[in-house]
């Protein structure tokens, strides 16, 4: 090893002394490194400081904007809740003042509103005309002076207020119409503070929330005292009077000011960040950047030297060979690449006649003309003369084409090298041409980018059926392929014609027969004349099974999905329909499964690869497609099953049974079902959708619509009777929902279904 390195270095060193090519390489590589490094470092260094600082400020601004949006949403929710309270008949002054039960009912109603909003700690309602000065809250009934600091609440305006309370609570006030009372929401202030503090991202600073009167609602700091918070706030207020500067200075320390104003509430959200802390990261990054640039420059120079030597060495060896063998004598200090190019120019001139001979080889010309025959690109009147130039002999009266397609091409390419694949394909062509002597003679050529062989036959006149020798030849060929090369092939047999110009038609027939591999399976001999053409005049599609498949996927039921898929495949194969319809149905089944996974937003490992395998027509038989789709559906079902709630698994079946038993009741709804099972309506809706992939309300409508369709098909009942029987009250609403689901009105649906299948033009 050491001696080899020594000789290599000696050889290269001798060449470096005189070589123009080496220094050309070295200068080029070093120049590329220096120019690229200079451009990149100039751009990055000129902008990275502001980018880093802006990124930190933008991150805080983004989180501040998110907090603003959350608070706005919560305020809107409280306003909506206040509106619902004013419209609740159980919370009117008359109902509350009736008796003790009215107070108890009011407290229970308020608890419902409190539980619906996790942002609210307590909700209360007060009527000014209440002689007892009572305030009704979700936590109980209180005297006004025991709940609030101020007795006089009539001038209070809408918004967040802490002056009403001396208990450190944050209150949101919503006055009632005509100023006859108000609704109070006690906000969970600690959660709000925690949420606001998280937006500082660990930076030292402050966040202030001001109302529409610029009065402070809340302030939060990170690692600073209350006194400093007040001093910074005064500086920010002073800056706001000067057209809101983007920086302020407090105790000699600069701060960045990031204000945001809410259009909904009119509040201002102001973040104040320590600029020194932001710029400390910039300084650290500058030092790292300088070290990185220096290191990259040194590494680039070293690599330039290594690449120069590596690229120069083979050129130097070729130049030495050229001089040693006397191909082309040149001075030693010339450019080696020029030496080699001039030498090969001389060689090219000497072998020009040999190149012309290789280009005129009959085999290449024969392959070209056979492909032209298959494509129908040769003029029928000129075919005999043209084929004579390619040494092709067609002197028999009949013509046919056989197509041999390798079944598992992926395994074939993986188990054989590229050169071995070429050898095997060449051997297959020669074997087929030898077998063709039994019926006349034939010529083979590769097709489908090396996935198969096309055999053009010129057949003798036989007394028996001409198709039998073709099928026999195909069977013998498949047996020999399996015996000698361990290859299984599917054969498409075209029709027999008595005109050489019809070879392309026989090729098209063989290709059409080969497409039936999808339903007949691999390793078969499929003759065009044996294909059963569909004589049905109706369109068939496994619609009900497709719905079952989608439901099984959404429920995460892998066994059911696999069973339905197998049933769908067997049903499609058994139908008397054309191969085109079979392919359309298969691709639509694939599209249904993919669309279901996209609608459910399910992340899957290698999903793109599986989808590509299904949609790229890489499947050639039903079994391959079935395996791909089952694997894909199992991934979806496993994910759905893993996401389901492990609690109350028996609740799903109870809900279904309840819906099927009570769907005829017009009053059935989310609230009544929730009361029946002792859960909140929102929980039941979320649980049912998590388990089944659809909402509980949609499931009730689905059960009713299925029953309505059954009555429309199998009964003579009027539409009004059917509407009442399935649990609807308003026929107009029923007709609208039915048409949205089926695309036609109920009466049109009954007419279409009961009139039987419609004829389809062929």
N, C-alpha and C positions, 0 to 999 in steps of 0.2 A: 504493500500500500504506500509506504513511504517512498520507495523508488519510483512508483507510478506518478506520485505527486511531484517529485523532483523533476522527472522528465517532462511532465506537462508544463510546469512553471518555466523550465528551460526553453521548451518549444515556443510558448507564448511570449516569453521575454525576448527571444530572438526575433519574433515577428513584430513586436511592438517597436523595435528600434527603427524599422523602416516603413511601417505600415501607415498609409494615409487613411485607410478604411477604419482602423481601430480608433484613431483620434477623432474621426468624423462621428463615429458612434458615441464616444465619450462626451464630446462637446454637445451633441444633440441631446443626450439624456440629462446632462447637468443643466443645460439651458431650459429644458422642459420643467425640471424640478424647481429651478429658481424662479422662472416666470410664474408658474402656477402658485407657488408658495407666496410670492410677492402679491399677486392679485388677490388671493384668498385672504391673506393676513391683513392687507390694506382694507378690504371691504369689512371683514369681521371686526378688526381693531377699531375702525372708525365708527362702528354702530353698536358694538356689543354693550357698552356702558349704558347708553340710553335704553337699549332693548331690555337689559336685565332690570333696570329700575322701573321701566314702564310695565314690565311683566309682573313685578311685585305689586305695583299700584293697581294694575288691571285685575290681578287676582283678588285683591281686597275689594275693589269696586264691584267686581262680579258677584262676590259673596254678599256685599252690602246691598246690591240690587236684588239678589235673591231674598234677602231678609225683608226688603221693602215690599216685594211682591207677596211674600208670605203674610206679612202684617196686613197689607191691603186685602188679601183674600180673606183673612180672619175677620177683618172689620166688615167686609161685605157679608160674610156668613152671619156675623152678629146682627147686622141690619136686617138680613133676611129672617133670622130667628125672631127678632123683635116684631117684624111684620106678621109672622106666623102666630106669635103670642097674641097680638092685637086681634087677629081673626079667629082665635080659638074661643068657641062659645063657653067652654068650661072656665075661662079666665076673665070673664066680664065682671064688673063690680057687683052686678045683681046676683050672679051665681055664687060668687065668693061670700057675700054677706047673708046668704039664705040661712045657713045653719053650720054646725061644726063639720058636717060632711063636705060642705062646699070648700072650707079651708083645706081639709085633708085632700080633696080632689085637686085643688089648685097646686098644692105642694108636689103631688105626684106628677101632675102635668109638667111642672117646671123641671122636675128631675129628668124627664125624658129629653127636654131641650138641652139640659146640661150634659147628659151622656152622649149626645150626638156631636159634641164639639170638644175635642181633647184640649183645646186652648183655654177653655172656661173652667174656673174653679167653682164658681157659684153664679146663679142667675136669680134675680129678684124683681118683683113688680110692686109698684106703690101707686095708689090712687089718692089724690089730694082730698077728695070729698069723703074720705074714710074718717068717720068721727073718732074711731079708736086709735087713729094714727098707726095702723098696723102695716107692716111690710111683709110680703109673702115671698119666700125664697125657696130654692130647691133643698136647702138645708134645714128649713123650718119656718116658723112664723115669729116675727120680732116686732118690738116697738121701734119706731123710726129712730129715736134717739139712742137706742141700744145698738143699732146697726150702722148708723152714720154719725159723723161729728156734727153736721149742720142740720138744724130742724127746718130751715127755710130753703127748700130746694126748687121753688117755683122758677127762679130766674136761670136755673142751670141750662146750659146749651148742650147740644150734641157733641160727643167726643170723649177722649180719654181724660180723666180728671183724678188727681190725688188730693185735692183740697177738701173733698167731701169726707175724707176718711183720715183718722189719725192712727190707724193700725198698720200702716205701711203697705196697704193693699193698692193695686192698680185697678181703677174702675173705668169701665166704658159706659157712658150714659146715653140712652136713647129716649128722648122725651116722647110721650104719647101725643096723638093729635089733640088739638084744642087745648093743649097744656093742662090736661086734667090728671096728669100723673107722669110717671117715667118707668123705664125698664133699666135695671142695673146689671152689668156683667162684671164679675170679679175675675180678672185675668191672672193666670199663673205667671207672676212676674219673674220668678227665679228661672223658669224655663226660657222665657224671653231673653233674659240677661245672658244665660248660658249660650243660647243660639247666637246672640249678637257678638259675644266675646270670641266665639269660634271663627268669626270672619277676619279677625286680626292676624290669623295664620302665624301666631307666635311672635309677631313683631311688637315692640314696645310702642304703645299709642293709646288713642281714645276714640270712642264712638259716641256721638250725641244724637238724640232724636228730639227734634223741635216740632211743636204743633204749628198750625197755620198762623198763630199770633207770635211766632218765634219764641214761645215760652218752652223751657226744657220739659220734656216728658220723661226722658230717661237718659242716663249717661253710664257708660261702661269703660273701665280702664284695664290695662294689662300691665301689671308690675309697676304701678305708680300710685301715689297717695291721692287722697281726696283734695288736699290743698293744691296740688299741682294740676289736678283735673279742673278745678275751678279757674286757676290762672290761665290754663290753655284755652278754656272756654271763653274767657274774657278777651283773649287775643284773637280768637276766631270771630267773635262778635265785632271787634274793632275792624278786622279785615273785611267783614261783610259790608261795612259802611264804606269801604274803599273799593267797591266793585268786586269783592270776593277774590282776593289774591290766592294763588295756588300754594303759597308758602307763608308760614308765620314763624316768628322767633320768640321763644320763651326762655328766660334765664340763659341767653346766649346759645340756645340749642335750636337749630332749624327743624321745622316740621312741615310735611306735605299735607295739604288739605284737599280732601276728595269729597265734594258734596253731591248728593242726589236728592231730587224732589219728587214726591209722589203726586201724580195727577188725581188720584182717587181721594186721598185724605187731605192733601195740601201740606203734609208733614215733610220736614227736611231731615235727611240722614247724612251726617257729616262724620267722615273718618279722618283722624289726624294721626299720621305715622312719623316716626323718628327717621329723618333722612340719613343720619349718621349710621344707623343700623342697616338701612338699605344699601348705602354706598360701601359698607364694609365687605359685603359679598362681591361688589364690583371690583374692589381692590384685590381680593383673593383671586378672583377670576383673571384679572390682569396678570398677576404673577404666574399663575398656571399657564396662561396663554403664551407668555414669553418663553417659558421653559419648553412648552410643546412645539413652538415654532423652531427653536434651536435644535431640539431633538429630531424633528422631522427633516430639517435641512441636512443634518449629519447623516441620518439614515438614507435620505435620498441620494446623497453623494456616494455613499458606500454601495447602494444598489445600482447606481449608474455605472460604477466601475465594474461590478460583478456582471451586469447585463451586457456591458460592452465586451468584456472578455468572453462571455458565453456565446454571444452572437458572432464574435469575430473568429472563434476557434474553428467551426466547421468550414467557414469560407477560406481560412488559411490552409486547412487540410486539402480542400479541393484545388486550391491554387498550386499547392505542392505537387499533387497528383498530376495536374495538367502539365507542369514543367518537367516532372520526372519521366512521364510517358511520351514526352515529345509531341503532345497534341498541339501545343501552342507555346512557343518560346517568347518570353517577355522579360524585361529587366526586373530585378527583385524589389525595386523601390516603387513600383507602380501600384495602382489600386487593384487589390485582389478580385473584387467583384467585376471589374471591367475585364480582367484576364479571363475569368470563368465565362462571362457572357460572350466574349469573342470566340472562345474555344467551342462553346456549344453551338454558336452560329455555324462554325465549320462542320460540326457533326451533323447539324440539321440539313445542311446542303448535301452531305454525302448520303444521307438516308431519305432524301425526298422521294426517290422512286419507290422505296419500301413503304412509305406512308401512303402513297397513292394506291399501292397494291392492297394494303390492309383496308382502305376505305371502300374498295370495290368488292369485298368479300360477298359471296353469294348468300351466306347465312343471314347477314344483316338485311339484305335486300328482300330475302324470302319473308322474314319476320314483318317487314314493313308492308309488303303486299298482302299478307294474311290479315293483318290488322285493318288494312283498307277494305278488304272483302267483308270482314265482320262489321265494319262501320257503314258499309254500303256506299263507299266513296269512289268506287271504280265505275267507270262507264261500262254498261253491259255490252256494248258493241266492241269495245276495245279490250275486254278482259282477257280473251285467249292470247292475243298478241302481247299484252302487258305481262301476263304470267310467264310467258315463254322466256322473257328476259331474266326472270328470277328462278329459272329452272324448276318451275312448279308444273306438275302434270295432272290435269283434270280431264281424263278421257272416259270416265264412267258416266252413266246416265243420271245418277241421283246424287243429291247433296244433303248433308245434315251437319249439325254442330252439337258437340257435347261439352258441357262446362263442368270442370272438377274444381271444387272449392275446399281448401284445407279447413277442417272444423275448428280446432283449437290453435289458431295462428299464434296466440300469445305464448303458449307452451313451446310451439315450434321455434319461435325466435329466441326464446330463453335457453333452450337446450342445445342449440346449434350456433356456431359462429357464423358470421356473415358469409364467409367464403364457403362454408359447408352448406349453408342454405342455398347458395347459387348452384352448387354441385347437385344437391338433391332435386332442385327444380329442373335442372337440365336433364337429369336422369329420368324424371317423371315424363318429360316431353318425349324423350327417346323411347321410353317403354310404351307410351301410348301410340306413337307412330308405328312401332313394331306390331302392336296388337291390331292396329287398323288394317293390316294386311289380310286379316280374316274376312273383311267385308269389302275390301278394295284397297285403298290407300288413304292416308291422312297426314295432316300437318299440324303440329302443335305450336302454341305460343303462350307465353305468360300473360295473365291479365289480372285486373284488380290489384295492381301494385305488388305483384308477387304473391298474392294470397291464393292463386289458383292457376289452372291451365285450361285454355280453350283448344279443343281438337276439331279441326275442319275435316270432314270425311267426304270422300268421293266414292260412292258405293256402286257395286255391281247390281245388275237386275237379278232379283231372286224370285222364285215361285211363291214362297211363303211371304207372310207379312214382313215388310221391311223394318218395322219398328222392333220386332223381336231380336234381330241381330244387334241392334243398337243397345237395348237393355242388357243383353247377354254380355256384350263387350264392356259396358259400364260396370256390371257386377264383377267380371273377371279383373278389371283394373283396380277396383276398390279392394278386392281380396289381395292382390299383389302388393298394393301400397301398404296394406296393414301388415303383410308378412315380411317384406323386406325393409320397410322404412318406419314401421310402427306409427303410421299416419292413418287417421280416419278422414275420409272426404265425403262430401255430399255432392251428388251428380245431378245436373239438370239436363234432360234430354229434349232437344228441339225436334220440330217436325221435319219430315223428309220431303224434299222438293226436287223437281226435275229441271230447274233452271238455275244456273250458277249465280245469276244476279239475285236470287232469293236467299243466298247464304246469310245475309244480314237479318232476314226475317226469322230463319231458323235459330240464329243467335239470340234474337229478342225473345223467341219462344222458350229457349233453354234458360235464359236469364229469369223469365217470368216463372218457370217451373222451379228454379232454384230458390226463389223468394218464398215458396211454400215450405221451406225448411223450418220456418217459424212455427207452423202447426204440425208438420209431420215428424220433426225431430232431425237430429244429425245422423250422418252415416247412412243415408237412404239414397236410393236411385229414384228420382222423381221425373216422370215423363210428362211432357206437356199434354198429350192426348188423354192421359188418365186423370187429369185434374178435374174434379167435379165443379162445374160452374154453378153458381147460385141461380136457382129458378124462382126464388121467392120475390114477391113484389112489395114486401114490407121492410121497413127499417127496424133492426133489432139492436138493443143496447141494454147492458145489465144495470139499469138505473137503480132498482131497489137494492141490489147488492152493493152498489157504489155508496149509497146512503149508509148502509150498515158498516161499510169499511171506514167511512169518515167518522161515524159515531164511535166505533171501536178505537180508532186512533185518538180521538179527543178524550175518551175515557181511560186511555192508557192500557187497554186490554190487549196485550200482545197475542195471546192465544186466539182470541176472537178475530183479530185482524188477519192472522195467518190463515185461519180456517176460511174466512170470507175470500181472501185472495186466491186460495187454491180452488174454491168453488167458482169464482169468477173466471179463472183461467180455463178450467174444464168446460164451463158453459160456453165460453167464446169458441173453443176448439170444436165443440159439438154442433155449432150453428151452421146451417147451409148458406153461408155468406161468402163473398169474394175475399181474396187475400188483402185487397185494398181496404175493405171495411174492417178486417181483422187488425191491420196495422193502425188504422185510425183509432180503433177502440183501445188498443194497447197504449198508444201514445196519450190518449185522453185519460186512461187510468193512471199513467205516470204523472200527468199534469195534475190530476186530482190529489194525489198523495203529496206532491211537492207544494201545491197551493195550500193544502191543509197545514203543513209544517210551517209555511211562511206566515199564514194567518195567525197561528198560535205563537209565532216568534220564538221558535225552539232552536237553540244553538246545538249543533251536532258535530262530532269529530269526523273529519274527512267527508263532510256533507257535499262539498263542491265536487270531489272526486266521484262519489256515488251518483250524483245527479248527472255528471258528464257521462258516466258509463251507461246510464239508462237512456239519456237523450241522444247520445252520439251513435245510436244504432249499433253499438258493440254487441248487444245481445242478438243472437241469431235463432234461438229456439225459445219456446215457452218456458222450459225449465230454467234457462239462464235468466230470463226476465223475472220469473217467479222468485228465484233465489235473491236477485238484486233488490226487488221490491220488498220481500219479506225482511231482509236484513235492514233495509232503510226504515220500514215501519216498526221493527223491533226497537231500533234506536229511539224513534219518536216515543213509542209507548213506554220504554224504560225511563225516559226523561220525564214524561207526564206522570208516571206512577211515583217517581222519586219526589216530585213536587207536591203531590197530594198531601193533605192534612191527615196525620195518623189518627186523629181523634174522631170520634163519632162516625166510624165507618159504616155502622148499621143505619145511620140516619138517612143515608141516600136512598136506600130501598124503601124506608118508611115514608119519605117524601114522595117517591114515585107512586106508591100504593095509595097514599092520601089523595094525590092529584087525580089518579084514575078513578077513585071512588067518589070524588066530589066535583069533578070538572063540570058537571051539569048545573052546579049551583052558581048563579050569576054573581053572588057576593063573594065568591072565593077570590082571594088576593094575597099579596105578600103579608099584609098586616094580620089577616085572619089566620093564615098558616103559621106565622110567627107566634101568635097568641096560643095556637093549638099545641105547638111543640115547645113553647117556653123559651124561645130565642128572639133576638132582635131581627127585624126584617133585613137590615143591612148584612148581618152575619149570615143569615140563611142564603141570601142572594150570592154573597161572596163564596160561601161553602159549596153551593150547588154548582156554580160556574167553575170552581176549581176542580170539582169531581167529574163534571160532564162536558165542560167546554162551552156551555150555553147557560143563559140566565134562567132562573126559575120561572119568571113571567113568560119568557119565550117558550119554555117547555109546556106550560099550561096551554098557550095558544096552539102549539104543535099537536098536543093530544086532541084538542077540540077540532082542529082542522082535519086531522086524520079521520076522526069519527064522522065529520061532516062529509068528507069525500066518500066514505063508505056508504052513508045514507043516500047521497046523490046517485051513486052507481046502482045500489042494490035495493032501493025502495022508491015508491011513488009519492012519498010525502012532499008536501008543499015546502017552499023555501022558508016560509014563516015558521012552520012546525020544526023544521030542521034547526033553524037558528035558536029557538027556545030549547030544543032537546040537547044541544051541545053547550048550553050555558051562556049564550049571548042575549043581550036585551035589545040592542039597537041593530036592526037588519042592515042599515046603511053602513055602520061600522064593520059588521061582519063581511059584507060584500067588498068593502075597500081592502080589508086585510086579506081576503081570499084572492082577489085579483092581484094584489102585490106579491103574493106567494106563488100563484099558479100562472099568472099572466092573462087569465080570462075570468069572466064572472062565473058564479056557481051554475047558472042556467046553461051558459055556453059549455062549461065543463061537462055537465050531465049529457048534453046533446052530443058532444064530441066522443065521449067514452062509450055511451050506449049505442052509437051508430056503428061501432066496429072500426077496424083499421082501415085507413085510407090507402088507395093505390098510389104507388110511387112510379113516376116515369123513369124508364131505363135509358 
